Amino acid sequence: MILEVKYWPDPCLKKEALEVDPTDPGIPTIIANLFETMYARRGMGLAATQCDIQQRILVIDGTLAGGKIKQAFINPVIKEKTEKKIITEEGCLSFPGVYARVERYEGVIVESDTLTSGREDVILSGVDAVCFQHELDHLNGVVFFDHLGPAKRRLLEEKIRKNVKKINRRTK
């Protein structure tokens, strides 16, 4: 099922998601819906909070941009980060048509729950690491605008407002 993606400045985007029980029988459906929604919107990552599901679940598919990982993460945390950081151009399904350069860690080691085997560690680098960090921010109530300076943010805020108005007019 394709879910509704919330647009900035919807208050749900600033909420911190709650941990979930990975054995909850509803989790696989949420994950499947997040992937379906992400692909329908032509994204490469989606956090549950972007669909106003306040649970610590995110999905990424870095293979869409040259990465190696297509995976769901339940209750994820970053255990380790590289010293090296990279700056990449990021977009966001909750900020349609808006892109900005954001600094992220080049690599991270992530620990998360699985549906079947407890906790696992995953090593992410490059586009996979960047995408994961972007989506993890969402679970923590942080949006990529929060990484920008005031001048760049004001410039992009006006653009996002116009883009969301256009989308809302088309969907009515």
DSSP file (Angstrom, degrees, kcal/mol; ACC not computed):
  #  RESIDUE AA STRUCTURE BP1 BP2  ACC     N-H-->O    O-->H-N    N-H-->O    O-->H-N    TCO  KAPPA ALPHA  PHI   PSI    X-CA   Y-CA   Z-CA
    1    1 A M              0   0    0      0, 0.0     2,-0.5     0, 0.0    36,-0.3   0.000 360.0 360.0 360.0 132.7    0.0    0.0    0.0
    2    2 A I        -     0   0    0     34,-0.1     2,-0.2    35,-0.1    32,-0.1  -0.695 360.0-149.5 -81.7 125.9    1.3    3.4   -0.9
    3    3 A L        -     0   0    0     -2,-0.5     2,-0.5    30,-0.5    -1,-0.0  -0.506  21.2 -99.8 -92.8 160.9    1.4    5.7    2.1
    4    4 A E        -     0   0    0     47,-0.2     2,-0.5    -2,-0.2    -1,-0.1  -0.709  33.0-144.1 -80.1 124.7    0.9    9.4    2.3
    5    5 A V        -     0   0    0     -2,-0.5     2,-0.2    32,-0.1    46,-0.2  -0.800  16.6-132.1 -89.7 128.1    4.3   11.2    2.6
    6    6 A K        -     0   0    0     44,-3.6     2,-0.3    -2,-0.5    46,-0.1  -0.576  17.3-139.5 -82.9 141.9    4.1   14.3    4.8
    7    7 A Y    >   -     0   0    0     -2,-0.2     3,-2.5    88,-0.1    88,-0.2  -0.756  35.2 -66.4-102.5 147.2    5.6   17.5    3.6
    8    8 A W  T 3  S+     0   0    0     86,-2.6   156,-0.1     1,-0.3    -1,-0.1  -0.449 116.3  34.5 -60.1 137.3    7.5   20.1    5.6
    9    9 A P  T 3  S+     0   0    0      0, 0.0    -1,-0.3     0, 0.0     5,-0.1  -0.749  81.3 130.2-101.0  37.1    6.5   21.9    7.8
   10   10 A D    X   -     0   0    0     -3,-2.5     3,-1.8     1,-0.2     4,-0.3  -0.267  61.7-130.4 -51.8 130.9    4.2   19.1    9.0
   11   11 A P  G >  S+     0   0    0      0, 0.0     3,-1.7     0, 0.0     4,-0.3   0.745 101.3  71.8 -59.8 -24.2    4.8   18.7   12.8
   12   12 A C  G >  S+     0   0    0      1,-0.3     3,-1.0     2,-0.2    39,-0.1   0.777  87.8  65.2 -63.8 -23.1    5.1   14.9   12.5
   13   13 A L  G <  S+     0   0    0     -3,-1.8    -1,-0.3     1,-0.2    37,-0.1   0.650 100.8  49.7 -73.6 -13.9    8.5   15.5   10.8
   14   14 A K  G <  S+     0   0    0     -3,-1.7     2,-0.3    -4,-0.3    -1,-0.2   0.372  89.1 103.8-104.2   2.9    9.9   17.0   14.0
   15   15 A K  S <  S-     0   0    0     -3,-1.0     2,-0.5    -4,-0.3   126,-0.5  -0.613  72.5-123.6 -86.1 145.3    8.8   14.2   16.3
   16   16 A E        -     0   0    0     -2,-0.3   124,-0.2   124,-0.2   123,-0.1  -0.771  32.0-123.1 -86.7 128.5   11.2   11.6   17.7
   17   17 A A        -     0   0    0    122,-2.9     2,-0.3    -2,-0.5    38,-0.2  -0.283  20.8-120.7 -71.6 155.5   10.1    8.1   16.8
   18   18 A L  B     -a   55   0A   0     36,-1.8    38,-2.2     1,-0.1    57,-0.1  -0.710  27.5-103.7 -97.0 146.3    9.5    5.4   19.4
   19   19 A E        -     0   0    0     -2,-0.3     2,-0.3    36,-0.2    -1,-0.1  -0.325  40.0-149.3 -62.6 151.7   11.3    2.1   19.6
   20   20 A V        -     0   0    0     36,-0.2    -1,-0.1    35,-0.0    35,-0.0  -0.841  20.5-108.3-123.1 159.6    9.3   -0.9   18.4
   21   21 A D    >   -     0   0    0     -2,-0.3     3,-2.4     1,-0.1     6,-0.2  -0.804  27.1-149.9 -83.7 113.1    9.1   -4.6   19.2
   22   22 A P  T 3  S+     0   0    0      0, 0.0    -1,-0.1     0, 0.0     5,-0.0   0.672  94.6  60.3 -63.8 -14.2   10.7   -6.2   16.1
   23   23 A T  T 3  S+     0   0    0      4,-0.1    92,-0.1     3,-0.0    -2,-0.0   0.490  72.7 123.6 -89.6  -2.0    8.5   -9.3   16.7
   24   24 A D    X   -     0   0    0     -3,-2.4     3,-1.7     1,-0.2    -4,-0.0  -0.401  65.7-135.8 -56.7 126.4    5.3   -7.2   16.3
   25   25 A P  T 3  S+     0   0    0      0, 0.0     4,-0.4     0, 0.0    -1,-0.2   0.649  99.9  61.8 -65.4 -13.4    3.4   -8.9   13.5
   26   26 A G  T 3> S+     0   0    0      1,-0.2     4,-1.9     2,-0.1     3,-0.3   0.642  82.0  82.5 -84.2 -14.0    2.6   -5.5   11.9
   27   27 A I  H <> S+     0   0    0     -3,-1.7     4,-2.6     1,-0.2     5,-0.2   0.905  85.6  53.9 -61.6 -45.8    6.2   -4.6   11.2
   28   28 A P  H  > S+     0   0    0      0, 0.0     4,-2.5     0, 0.0    -1,-0.2   0.879 109.4  50.0 -58.7 -34.9    6.7   -6.6    8.0
   29   29 A T  H  > S+     0   0    0     -4,-0.4     4,-2.6    -3,-0.3    -2,-0.2   0.913 109.8  50.0 -68.0 -42.0    3.6   -4.8    6.5
   30   30 A I  H  X S+     0   0    0     -4,-1.9     4,-2.5     2,-0.2    -1,-0.2   0.937 112.0  48.5 -59.9 -45.9    5.0   -1.4    7.5
   31   31 A I  H  X S+     0   0    0     -4,-2.6     4,-2.5     2,-0.2    -2,-0.2   0.932 111.7  48.5 -60.8 -46.9    8.3   -2.2    5.9
   32   32 A A  H  X S+     0   0    0     -4,-2.5     4,-2.5     1,-0.2    -1,-0.2   0.911 112.7  48.8 -60.5 -42.3    6.7   -3.4    2.7
   33   33 A N  H  X S+     0   0    0     -4,-2.6     4,-2.6     2,-0.2   -30,-0.5   0.870 109.4  52.4 -66.2 -36.9    4.5   -0.3    2.6
   34   34 A L  H  X S+     0   0    0     -4,-2.5     4,-2.8     2,-0.2    -2,-0.2   0.934 111.6  46.0 -65.0 -45.1    7.6    2.0    3.1
   35   35 A F  H  X S+     0   0    0     -4,-2.5     4,-2.6     2,-0.2     5,-0.2   0.941 113.8  48.9 -61.5 -46.2    9.4    0.3    0.3
   36   36 A E  H  X S+     0   0    0     -4,-2.5     4,-2.3     1,-0.2    -2,-0.2   0.912 114.2  45.8 -60.6 -42.8    6.4    0.5   -2.0
   37   37 A T  H  X S+     0   0    0     -4,-2.6     4,-2.0   -36,-0.3    -1,-0.2   0.918 111.2  52.6 -65.7 -44.3    5.9    4.2   -1.1
   38   38 A M  H  <>S+     0   0    0     -4,-2.8     5,-3.2     1,-0.2    -2,-0.2   0.925 113.1  43.5 -58.6 -46.8    9.6    5.0   -1.6
   39   39 A Y  H ><5S+     0   0    0     -4,-2.6     3,-1.2     3,-0.2    -1,-0.2   0.894 111.1  54.2 -68.0 -39.1    9.7    3.5   -5.1
   40   40 A A  H 3<5S+     0   0    0     -4,-2.3    -1,-0.2     1,-0.3    -2,-0.2   0.840 113.1  43.7 -62.8 -32.0    6.4    5.1   -6.1
   41   41 A R  T 3<5S-     0   0    0     -4,-2.0    -1,-0.3    -5,-0.1    -2,-0.2   0.365 115.1-117.7 -93.5   4.1    7.8    8.5   -5.1
   42   42 A R  T < 5 +     0   0    0     -3,-1.2    -3,-0.2    -4,-0.2     2,-0.2   0.880  65.9 142.2  60.9  41.6   11.1    7.7   -6.8
   43   43 A G      < -     0   0    0     -5,-3.2    -1,-0.2    -6,-0.2     3,-0.1  -0.514  51.7-147.3-101.4 174.6   13.1    8.0   -3.6
   44   44 A M  S    S+     0   0    0      1,-0.3    17,-2.9    -2,-0.2     2,-0.3   0.290  82.8  22.9-122.7   5.9   16.0    5.9   -2.3
   45   45 A G  E     -B   60   0B   0     15,-0.3    -1,-0.3    -7,-0.1     2,-0.3  -0.960  58.3-177.5-163.9 152.9   15.2    6.1    1.4
   46   46 A L  E     -B   59   0B   0     13,-2.4    13,-2.5    -2,-0.3     2,-0.3  -0.934  13.0-150.7-157.7 131.9   12.1    6.6    3.6
   47   47 A A  E >   -B   58   0B   0     -2,-0.3     3,-1.5    11,-0.2     4,-0.4  -0.803  26.4-123.6-100.9 146.2   11.6    6.8    7.3
   48   48 A A  G > >S+     0   0    0      9,-2.8     5,-2.1    -2,-0.3     3,-1.8   0.844 109.5  64.5 -56.2 -35.3    8.4    5.8    8.9
   49   49 A T  G > 5S+     0   0    0      8,-0.3     3,-1.7     6,-0.3    -1,-0.3   0.775  89.5  66.3 -62.7 -25.7    8.0    9.2   10.5
   50   50 A Q  G < 5S+     0   0    0     -3,-1.5   -44,-3.6     1,-0.3    -1,-0.3   0.702 105.3  44.2 -68.1 -17.3    7.7   10.8    7.1
   51   51 A C  G < 5S-     0   0    0     -3,-1.8    -1,-0.3    -4,-0.4   -47,-0.2   0.085 126.1-103.6-109.6  19.5    4.4    8.9    6.8
   52   52 A D  T < 5S+     0   0    0     -3,-1.7     2,-0.7     1,-0.2    -3,-0.2   0.808  80.8 134.4  58.3  34.9    3.4    9.9   10.3
   53   53 A I      < -     0   0    0     -5,-2.1     2,-2.2    -6,-0.1     4,-0.2  -0.943  47.4-153.7-107.1 105.4    4.2    6.4   11.7
   54   54 A Q        +     0   0    0     -2,-0.7   -36,-1.8    -3,-0.1     2,-0.3  -0.325  53.1 115.0 -85.4  59.2    6.1    7.3   14.8
   55   55 A Q  B    S-a   18   0A   0     -2,-2.2     2,-2.3   -38,-0.2    -6,-0.3  -0.947  77.4-109.0-127.6 148.0    8.1    4.1   14.9
   56   56 A R  S    S+     0   0    0    -38,-2.2    19,-3.5    -2,-0.3     2,-0.4  -0.458  74.2 122.0 -80.3  73.8   11.9    3.6   14.6
   57   57 A I  E     + C   0  74B   0     -2,-2.3    -9,-2.8    -4,-0.2     2,-0.3  -0.999  30.3 167.7-135.0 134.7   11.8    2.0   11.1
   58   58 A L  E     -BC  47  73B   0     15,-2.2    15,-3.1    -2,-0.4     2,-0.4  -0.982  16.7-153.9-143.0 157.1   13.5    3.1    7.9
   59   59 A V  E     -BC  46  72B   0    -13,-2.5   -13,-2.4    -2,-0.3     2,-0.3  -0.973  11.6-177.7-128.9 145.8   14.2    1.7    4.5
   60   60 A I  E     -BC  45  71B   0     11,-2.3    11,-2.0    -2,-0.4   -15,-0.3  -0.982  17.2-169.8-137.5 153.2   17.0    2.5    2.0
   61   61 A D  E >   + C   0  70B   0    -17,-2.9     3,-1.4    -2,-0.3     9,-0.2  -0.667  13.3 169.0-138.8  83.2   17.9    1.3   -1.4
   62   62 A G  G > > +     0   0    0      7,-2.5     5,-3.1     1,-0.3     3,-2.2   0.677  66.7  81.1 -67.5 -18.0   21.3    2.7   -2.2
   63   63 A T  G > 5S+     0   0    0      6,-0.7     3,-1.0     1,-0.3    -1,-0.3   0.733  79.3  69.6 -62.4 -19.5   21.5    0.5   -5.3
   64   64 A L  G < 5S+     0   0    0     -3,-1.4    -1,-0.3     1,-0.2    -2,-0.2   0.678 110.1  32.0 -70.3 -16.2   19.4    3.1   -7.1
   65   65 A A  G < 5S-     0   0    0     -3,-2.2    -1,-0.2    -4,-0.1    -2,-0.2  -0.029 133.6 -76.7-132.0  30.6   22.4    5.5   -6.9
   66   66 A G  T < 5S+     0   0    0     -3,-1.0    -3,-0.2     1,-0.2    -2,-0.1   0.514  92.4 126.1  90.6   5.2   25.4    3.2   -7.2
   67   67 A G      < -     0   0    0     -5,-3.1    -1,-0.2    -6,-0.1    59,-0.1  -0.103  58.3-133.3 -83.3-171.1   25.3    1.9   -3.6
   68   68 A K  S    S+     0   0    0     57,-0.2     2,-0.4    -3,-0.1    -1,-0.1   0.513  70.5  86.7-120.4 -11.3   25.2   -1.8   -2.5
   69   69 A I        +     0   0    0      2,-0.0    -7,-2.5     0, 0.0    -6,-0.7  -0.824  33.9 169.7-110.4 131.5   22.5   -1.9    0.2
   70   70 A K  E     +C   61   0B   0     -2,-0.4     2,-0.3    -9,-0.2    -9,-0.2  -0.943  39.4 130.6-128.5 109.0   18.8   -2.4    0.0
   71   71 A Q  E     -C   60   0B   0    -11,-2.0   -11,-2.3    -2,-0.4     2,-0.4  -0.998  53.3-125.4-160.2 153.9   17.5   -3.0    3.5
   72   72 A A  E     -C   59   0B   0     -2,-0.3     2,-0.4   -13,-0.2   -13,-0.2  -0.822  25.3-154.7 -98.5 146.4   15.0   -2.1    6.2
   73   73 A F  E     -C   58   0B   0    -15,-3.1   -15,-2.2    -2,-0.4     2,-0.5  -0.992   4.1-163.2-126.2 129.3   16.4   -1.1    9.6
   74   74 A I  E    S-CD  57 113B   0     39,-0.9    39,-3.2    -2,-0.4   -17,-0.2  -0.952  76.8 -11.8-114.3 126.4   14.4   -1.5   12.8
   75   75 A N  E    S-     0   0B   0    -19,-3.5    -1,-0.2    -2,-0.5   -18,-0.1   0.916  91.3-170.0  52.5  48.9   15.4    0.5   15.9
   76   76 A P  E     +     0   0B   0      0, 0.0     2,-0.3     0, 0.0    36,-0.2  -0.385  15.2 178.3 -76.8 148.7   18.7    1.5   14.2
   77   77 A V  E     - D   0 111B   0     34,-2.2    34,-2.8    -2,-0.1     2,-0.6  -0.987  31.5-118.8-140.6 148.4   21.6    3.2   16.0
   78   78 A I  E     + D   0 110B   0     -2,-0.3    32,-0.2    32,-0.2     3,-0.1  -0.798  27.9 178.9 -87.5 121.3   25.0    4.2   14.7
   79   79 A K  E     +     0   0B   0     30,-3.1     2,-0.3    -2,-0.6    31,-0.2   0.831  67.6  10.4 -89.0 -37.7   27.7    2.4   16.7
   80   80 A E  E     - D   0 109B   0     29,-1.3    29,-2.4     0, 0.0     2,-0.3  -0.984  61.2-163.0-143.4 152.7   30.7    3.8   14.9
   81   81 A K  E     - D   0 108B   0     -2,-0.3    27,-0.2    27,-0.2     2,-0.1  -0.967  25.1-115.4-132.1 148.5   31.5    6.6   12.4
   82   82 A T        -     0   0    0     25,-2.3    24,-0.1    -2,-0.3    25,-0.1  -0.413  20.6-128.3 -72.5 159.0   34.5    7.3   10.2
   83   83 A E  S    S+     0   0    0     -2,-0.1     2,-0.1    22,-0.1    -1,-0.1   0.858  88.2  87.0 -71.9 -35.9   36.5   10.4   10.9
   84   84 A K        -     0   0    0     21,-0.1    22,-2.5     1,-0.0    23,-0.5  -0.412  62.5-166.6 -70.8 136.6   36.2   11.3    7.2
   85   85 A K  E     -F  105   0C   0     20,-0.3     2,-0.3    -2,-0.1    20,-0.2  -0.859   2.2-158.5-117.9 157.5   33.1   13.3    6.2
   86   86 A I  E     -F  104   0C   0     18,-2.9    18,-2.8    -2,-0.3     2,-0.5  -0.947  13.0-134.7-132.5 154.9   31.8   14.0    2.7
   87   87 A I  E     +F  103   0C   0     -2,-0.3     2,-0.3    16,-0.2    16,-0.2  -0.951  32.1 170.7-111.6 125.3   29.5   16.6    1.3
   88   88 A T  E     -F  102   0C   0     14,-2.3    14,-2.8    -2,-0.5     2,-0.6  -0.910  39.6-104.5-132.2 159.6   26.8   15.4   -1.0
   89   89 A E  E     -F  101   0C   0     -2,-0.3     2,-0.4    12,-0.2    12,-0.2  -0.745  45.0-168.3 -82.6 121.5   23.7   16.9   -2.7
   90   90 A E  E     -F  100   0C   0     10,-3.2    10,-2.1    -2,-0.6     2,-0.3  -0.880  14.6-177.1-116.7 146.1   20.6   15.6   -0.8
   91   91 A G  E     -F   99   0C   0     -2,-0.4     2,-0.3     8,-0.2     8,-0.1  -0.750  11.8-151.1-123.1 177.6   16.9   15.7   -1.6
   92   92 A C  E >   -F   95   0C   0      3,-0.5     3,-1.8     6,-0.5     6,-0.3  -0.976  22.8-134.2-155.3 136.5   14.0   14.5    0.5
   93   93 A L  T 3  S+     0   0    0     -2,-0.3    -1,-0.1     1,-0.3   -88,-0.1   0.764 111.8  55.1 -62.7 -23.9   10.6   13.2   -0.3
   94   94 A S  T 3  S+     0   0    0      1,-0.2   -86,-2.6   -87,-0.1    -1,-0.3   0.497 110.9  46.3 -86.0  -3.8    9.2   15.5    2.4
   95   95 A F  E X  S-F   92   0C   0     -3,-1.8     3,-1.8   -88,-0.2    -3,-0.5  -0.562  89.5-158.3-131.0  65.5   10.8   18.5    0.6
   96   96 A P  E 3  S+     0   0C   0      0, 0.0    67,-0.1     0, 0.0    -3,-0.1  -0.173  71.1   4.2 -58.8 133.8    9.8   17.9   -3.0
   97   97 A G  E 3  S+     0   0C   0      1,-0.2     2,-0.5    -5,-0.1    -4,-0.1   0.564 102.2 115.1  76.1   9.2   12.0   19.6   -5.6
   98   98 A V  E <   +     0   0C   0     -3,-1.8    -6,-0.5    -6,-0.3     2,-0.3  -0.946  37.9 176.9-118.0 132.1   14.5   21.0   -3.1
   99   99 A Y  E     +F   91   0C   0     -2,-0.5     2,-0.3    -8,-0.1    -8,-0.2  -0.968   1.3 172.1-132.5 147.5   18.1   19.9   -2.9
  100  100 A A  E     -F   90   0C   0    -10,-2.1   -10,-3.2    -2,-0.3     2,-0.5  -0.992  37.2-104.1-152.7 154.5   21.0   21.1   -0.8
  101  101 A R  E     -F   89   0C   0     -2,-0.3     2,-0.4   -12,-0.2   -12,-0.2  -0.702  42.8-178.7 -83.1 127.1   24.6   20.1    0.0
  102  102 A V  E     -F   88   0C   0    -14,-2.8   -14,-2.3    -2,-0.5     2,-0.4  -0.972  24.3-128.8-130.5 141.2   24.9   18.4    3.4
  103  103 A E  E     +F   87   0C   0     -2,-0.4     2,-0.3   -16,-0.2   -16,-0.2  -0.769  36.7 163.3 -91.1 131.7   27.9   17.1    5.3
  104  104 A R  E     -F   86   0C   0    -18,-2.8   -18,-2.9    -2,-0.4     2,-0.2  -0.906  45.0 -85.4-138.2 165.3   27.7   13.5    6.5
  105  105 A Y  E     -F   85   0C   0     -2,-0.3   -20,-0.3   -20,-0.2    28,-0.1  -0.546  32.5-136.5 -70.3 139.8   30.1   10.8    7.7
  106  106 A E  S    S+     0   0    0    -22,-2.5    20,-2.0    -2,-0.2     2,-0.3   0.806  85.1  15.3 -69.0 -29.6   31.6    8.8    4.8
  107  107 A G  E     - E   0 125B   0    -23,-0.5   -25,-2.3    18,-0.2     2,-0.3  -0.997  64.2-179.9-146.8 149.8   31.0    5.5    6.6
  108  108 A V  E     -DE  81 124B   0     16,-2.3    16,-2.9    -2,-0.3     2,-0.5  -0.987  24.1-136.7-144.2 152.3   29.1    4.2    9.6
  109  109 A I  E     -DE  80 123B   0    -29,-2.4   -30,-3.1    -2,-0.3   -29,-1.3  -0.974  30.7-161.9-108.9 123.4   28.5    0.9   11.4
  110  110 A V  E     -DE  78 122B   0     12,-3.1    12,-2.7    -2,-0.5     2,-0.5  -0.848  12.2-160.0-111.0 138.1   24.9    0.5   12.2
  111  111 A E  E     +DE  77 121B   0    -34,-2.8   -34,-2.2    -2,-0.4     2,-0.3  -0.970  26.8 154.1-112.9 132.3   23.2   -1.8   14.7
  112  112 A S  E     - E   0 120B   0      8,-2.2     8,-2.4    -2,-0.5   -37,-0.2  -0.976  42.1 -97.6-151.1 164.2   19.6   -2.6   14.2
  113  113 A D  E     -DE  74 119B   0    -39,-3.2   -39,-0.9    -2,-0.3     2,-0.3  -0.485  31.8-150.1 -78.8 153.4   17.0   -5.3   15.0
  114  114 A T        -     0   0    0      4,-2.2     4,-0.3    -2,-0.2   -41,-0.0  -0.761  24.5-116.6-113.7 167.8   16.0   -7.9   12.4
  115  115 A L  S    S+     0   0    0     -2,-0.3    -1,-0.0     1,-0.1   -88,-0.0   0.733 107.8  15.2 -73.6 -21.3   12.6   -9.6   12.1
  116  116 A T  S    S+     0   0    0      2,-0.1    -1,-0.1     1,-0.0   -93,-0.0   0.696 123.9  41.4-126.5 -28.2   14.1  -13.0   12.8
  117  117 A S  S    S-     0   0    0      1,-0.4     2,-0.2     3,-0.0    -2,-0.1   0.010  90.3-115.8-126.5  32.3   17.5  -13.0   14.4
  118  118 A G  S    S-     0   0    0     -4,-0.3    -4,-2.2     2,-0.0    -1,-0.4  -0.488  72.3  -4.7  78.1-143.0   17.9  -10.3   17.0
  119  119 A R  E     -E  113   0B   0     -6,-0.2     2,-0.3    -2,-0.2    -6,-0.2  -0.599  63.7-176.1 -90.7 150.0   20.4   -7.5   16.5
  120  120 A E  E     -E  112   0B   0     -8,-2.4    -8,-2.2    -2,-0.2     2,-0.4  -0.983  20.5-131.0-141.9 154.9   22.8   -7.2   13.6
  121  121 A D  E     -E  111   0B   0     -2,-0.3     2,-0.4   -10,-0.2   -10,-0.2  -0.865  20.4-170.9-103.7 140.0   25.6   -4.9   12.6
  122  122 A V  E     -E  110   0B   0    -12,-2.7   -12,-3.1    -2,-0.4     2,-0.6  -0.999  15.2-142.9-131.5 132.0   25.8   -3.5    9.1
  123  123 A I  E     -E  109   0B   0     -2,-0.4     2,-0.4   -14,-0.2   -14,-0.2  -0.845  23.5-174.6 -94.9 124.5   28.7   -1.6    7.6
  124  124 A L  E     +E  108   0B   0    -16,-2.9   -16,-2.3    -2,-0.6     2,-0.3  -0.938   6.3 172.0-121.4 142.2   27.7    1.2    5.3
  125  125 A S  E >>  -E  107   0B   0     -2,-0.4     3,-1.3   -18,-0.2     4,-0.5  -0.961  48.1  -7.0-142.9 162.7   29.8    3.5    3.2
  126  126 A G  H 3> S-     0   0    0    -20,-2.0     4,-2.5    -2,-0.3     3,-0.2  -0.240 128.8  -0.2  57.6-133.4   29.4    6.2    0.5
  127  127 A V  H 3> S+     0   0    0      1,-0.2     4,-2.7     2,-0.2    -1,-0.3   0.844 134.7  55.3 -59.8 -35.9   25.9    6.6   -0.8
  128  128 A D  H <> S+     0   0    0     -3,-1.3     4,-2.4     2,-0.2    -1,-0.2   0.927 110.4  45.2 -62.9 -44.0   24.5    3.9    1.5
  129  129 A A  H  X S+     0   0    0     -4,-0.5     4,-2.6   -23,-0.3    -2,-0.2   0.908 114.0  49.1 -65.9 -42.7   25.9    5.7    4.6
  130  130 A V  H  X S+     0   0    0     -4,-2.5     4,-2.2     2,-0.2    -2,-0.2   0.944 112.9  46.7 -62.7 -48.5   24.7    9.1    3.5
  131  131 A C  H  X S+     0   0    0     -4,-2.7     4,-2.3     1,-0.2     5,-0.2   0.925 112.8  50.1 -60.2 -45.6   21.2    7.8    2.7
  132  132 A F  H  X S+     0   0    0     -4,-2.4     4,-2.9    -5,-0.2     5,-0.2   0.935 110.4  49.3 -59.3 -47.3   21.0    5.9    6.1
  133  133 A Q  H  X S+     0   0    0     -4,-2.6     4,-2.2     1,-0.2    -1,-0.2   0.881 109.5  52.8 -62.1 -38.3   22.1    9.0    8.0
  134  134 A H  H  X S+     0   0    0     -4,-2.2     4,-1.3     2,-0.2    -1,-0.2   0.938 113.9  42.2 -60.7 -47.3   19.5   11.1    6.3
  135  135 A E  H  X S+     0   0    0     -4,-2.3     4,-1.5     1,-0.2    -2,-0.2   0.870 111.0  55.2 -70.9 -36.7   16.7    8.7    7.2
  136  136 A L  H  X S+     0   0    0     -4,-2.9     4,-1.1     1,-0.2    -1,-0.2   0.895 101.9  58.8 -62.7 -38.4   18.0    8.2   10.7
  137  137 A D  H ><>S+     0   0    0     -4,-2.2     5,-2.8     1,-0.2     3,-0.9   0.923 101.6  55.4 -53.5 -44.2   17.8   11.9   11.2
  138  138 A H  H ><5S+     0   0    0     -4,-1.3     3,-1.9     1,-0.3    -1,-0.2   0.907 103.4  53.7 -56.4 -42.8   14.1   11.7   10.4
  139  139 A L  H 3<5S+     0   0    0     -4,-1.5  -122,-2.9     1,-0.3    -1,-0.3   0.758 109.5  50.2 -64.7 -22.0   13.6    9.1   13.2
  140  140 A N  T <<5S-     0   0    0     -4,-1.1    -1,-0.3    -3,-0.9  -124,-0.2   0.265 123.2-104.2 -98.2  10.3   15.2   11.6   15.5
  141  141 A G  T < 5S+     0   0    0     -3,-1.9     2,-0.4  -126,-0.5    -3,-0.2   0.722  81.5 128.3  76.4  21.1   13.0   14.5   14.5
  142  142 A V      < -     0   0    0     -5,-2.8     2,-0.3    -6,-0.2    -1,-0.3  -0.916  39.7-164.2-112.4 134.9   15.8   16.1   12.4
  143  143 A V    >   -     0   0    0     -2,-0.4     3,-2.2    -3,-0.1     4,-0.3  -0.802  36.7-106.7-113.7 161.2   15.3   17.2    8.7
  144  144 A F  G >  S+     0   0    0      1,-0.3     3,-1.5    -2,-0.3     4,-0.2   0.746 116.2  69.0 -63.6 -21.2   18.0   18.0    6.3
  145  145 A F  G >  S+     0   0    0      1,-0.3     3,-1.9     2,-0.2    -1,-0.3   0.822  87.5  68.0 -59.3 -31.1   17.1   21.7    6.5
  146  146 A D  G <  S+     0   0    0     -3,-2.2    -1,-0.3     1,-0.3    -2,-0.2   0.660  94.3  57.0 -66.0 -14.9   18.5   21.5   10.1
  147  147 A H  G <  S+     0   0    0     -3,-1.5    -1,-0.3    -4,-0.3     2,-0.2   0.460  94.2  90.0 -91.5  -3.2   22.0   21.0    8.6
  148  148 A L  S <  S-     0   0    0     -3,-1.9   -46,-0.1    -4,-0.2    -3,-0.0  -0.587  80.3-109.2 -98.5 155.7   21.9   24.2    6.6
  149  149 A G     >  -     0   0    0     -2,-0.2     4,-2.4     1,-0.1     5,-0.2  -0.343  39.4-102.5 -72.6 163.2   22.9   27.8    7.5
  150  150 A P  H  > S+     0   0    0      0, 0.0     4,-2.4     0, 0.0     5,-0.2   0.862 118.1  49.5 -58.8 -40.9   20.2   30.4    8.0
  151  151 A A  H  > S+     0   0    0      2,-0.2     4,-2.0     1,-0.2     5,-0.2   0.942 113.9  44.3 -67.5 -46.4   20.6   32.1    4.6
  152  152 A K  H  > S+     0   0    0      1,-0.2     4,-2.2     2,-0.2    -1,-0.2   0.897 113.5  52.7 -63.9 -39.9   20.4   28.9    2.6
  153  153 A R  H  X S+     0   0    0     -4,-2.4     4,-2.5     2,-0.2    -2,-0.2   0.928 108.1  49.0 -63.4 -46.1   17.5   27.6    4.7
  154  154 A R  H  X S+     0   0    0     -4,-2.4     4,-1.5     1,-0.2    -1,-0.2   0.908 111.0  51.5 -60.0 -42.0   15.4   30.8    4.1
  155  155 A L  H  X S+     0   0    0     -4,-2.0     4,-1.1     1,-0.2    -1,-0.2   0.921 115.1  41.0 -60.8 -45.4   16.1   30.6    0.4
  156  156 A L  H  X S+     0   0    0     -4,-2.2     4,-2.6     1,-0.2     5,-0.2   0.790 104.8  65.6 -76.9 -27.9   15.0   26.9    0.2
  157  157 A E  H  X S+     0   0    0     -4,-2.5     4,-2.1     1,-0.2    -1,-0.2   0.911 102.9  48.2 -59.8 -42.0   12.0   27.4    2.6
  158  158 A E  H  X S+     0   0    0     -4,-1.5     4,-2.0     1,-0.2    -1,-0.2   0.906 111.3  50.6 -65.0 -40.8   10.3   29.7    0.0
  159  159 A K  H  X S+     0   0    0     -4,-1.1     4,-2.4     1,-0.2    -2,-0.2   0.915 110.2  48.9 -64.2 -43.0   11.0   27.2   -2.7
  160  160 A I  H  X S+     0   0    0     -4,-2.6     4,-2.7     1,-0.2     5,-0.2   0.897 108.2  54.0 -66.0 -39.1    9.5   24.3   -0.7
  161  161 A R  H  X S+     0   0    0     -4,-2.1     4,-2.1    -5,-0.2    -1,-0.2   0.933 111.0  46.0 -59.7 -45.1    6.4   26.2    0.1
  162  162 A K  H  X S+     0   0    0     -4,-2.0     4,-2.0     2,-0.2    -2,-0.2   0.912 113.1  49.7 -63.6 -43.1    5.8   26.9   -3.6
  163  163 A N  H  X S+     0   0    0     -4,-2.4     4,-2.2     1,-0.2    -2,-0.2   0.905 110.8  48.8 -63.8 -42.1    6.4   23.3   -4.5
  164  164 A V  H  X S+     0   0    0     -4,-2.7     4,-2.8     1,-0.2    -1,-0.2   0.896 109.1  53.3 -66.3 -39.8    4.0   22.0   -1.9
  165  165 A K  H  X S+     0   0    0     -4,-2.1     4,-2.1    -5,-0.2    -1,-0.2   0.917 109.4  49.1 -59.9 -42.8    1.3   24.4   -3.0
  166  166 A K  H  X S+     0   0    0     -4,-2.0     4,-2.0     2,-0.2    -2,-0.2   0.924 112.4  47.7 -61.0 -45.4    1.7   23.1   -6.6
  167  167 A I  H  X S+     0   0    0     -4,-2.2     4,-1.8     1,-0.2    -2,-0.2   0.927 111.1  50.6 -62.6 -45.3    1.4   19.5   -5.4
  168  168 A N  H  X S+     0   0    0     -4,-2.8     4,-0.6     1,-0.2    -1,-0.2   0.873 109.1  51.3 -63.1 -37.4   -1.6   20.2   -3.3
  169  169 A R  H >< S+     0   0    0     -4,-2.1     3,-0.7     1,-0.2    -1,-0.2   0.895 110.3  49.8 -65.5 -38.6   -3.4   21.9   -6.2
  170  170 A R  H 3< S+     0   0    0     -4,-2.0    -2,-0.2     1,-0.2    -1,-0.2   0.821 110.4  49.7 -69.0 -30.3   -2.7   19.0   -8.5
  171  171 A T  H 3<        0   0    0     -4,-1.8    -1,-0.2     1,-0.2    -2,-0.2   0.495 360.0 360.0 -90.4  -2.9   -4.0   16.4   -5.9
  172  172 A K    <<        0   0    0     -3,-0.7    -1,-0.2    -4,-0.6    -2,-0.1   0.451 360.0 360.0 -93.2 360.0   -7.3   18.2   -5.2
